[in-house]
Amino acid sequence: MSQLEKAYQTMRNTGAGSIAVGIIILVTGVTVGIISIVNGALLLKHKSDIEF
């Protein structure tokens, strides 16, 4: 294998890995955002039940 082929394969693998990590981060971010919105809505809905 020539140096250019090795560099090409390394770039291809790194690019594929970066895309995979990006998708995982995107899904995690959306999931955490949805959970935060739901929890905030539940807190607002039940704020009248809180007594100090």
N, C-alpha and C positions, 0 to 999 in steps of 0.2 A: 504494500500500500504506500502510496506517495503521501507526502506531508499535506498536500492540498486535500486529498481524500479524507485524511484523518481530521483535518480542520473542518471540512464540510460535515462529517458525521458528528463531530462534537457540537457544532452550531445547530444541527438538526435536533439532536437530543436535548440540548439546552433550551431551544425554542419550544419543543413539545413539553418539556418539564415546566417551563414558565407558563404556558397556556393552561396546563393542568392545575398548577398552583393558583393561578388567577381565577379559574372556575371555582375551586374550593373556597377561596376567600370571598368570592361574590356570593355563593350560596350561604356561607356562614354569616356574612353581613346582612343579607336579606332576612335570614331566619332570626337573628338577634334583633333586628329592627322590628319585625312583626311581633316578637315576644314582648319587646318594650312597649309597643303601642297597645297591645292587649292588656298588659299589666297596668299601664297608665289609665286606660279606660275603666278598668275594674276599680282602681283606686278612686277615680272621680265618681263613679257610680255609687260607691259605698261610703263616700265621705260623710254623709249625714249620719251614718251608724257609729261614728267615732265620738266618744265622750271623753272630755278632759276633766 
